């Protein structure tokens, strides 16, 4: 970085500050004399300051002023809001709470999704042991009932040898 010279480059003429204040005061007096008139334009009455403090105190004392509410209708808004809230509660809340949800009210999809989401780790054989097979009918599991003829037609189409199943067949099916 360049070295900055320590010598001051600003100079004032010699004797500049000698008598400076006197010169400024003389100039101000000359300018004031030109601006201000010689005679004052205002006069104060002789007894003006005798009663001045009493008049100031009399004019500054507080008087009773009536209080005016800015929003007198505000209490009506609160009342209307309360009535509206009660009205909404009366309509929105069901009054008959005696209904209880039974197993029949559950949708089959809900039950299925519950068992799928729960990891019970039961195999189909374990479930078959729990469900009594004696009282069940195949038509309870199926949406549409099946006739014996439909079952026999299915077996004839899908199985090569019906004798393996040990089914007694009527003569109409052979």
DAPE-V169278 format. One record per helix or strand of 2 or more residues. SS is the DSSP state (H for helix, E for strand). FROM is the first residue (numbers start at 0). LEN is the number of residues. If there is no record, write none. Layout:
BEGIN
ss=SS from=FROM len=LEN
ss=SS from=FROM len=LEN
END
This chain:
BEGIN
ss=H from=19 len=16
ss=H from=51 len=9
ss=H from=73 len=19
ss=H from=102 len=3
ss=H from=107 len=10
ss=H from=123 len=7
ss=H from=137 len=4
ss=H from=147 len=11
ss=H from=161 len=4
END
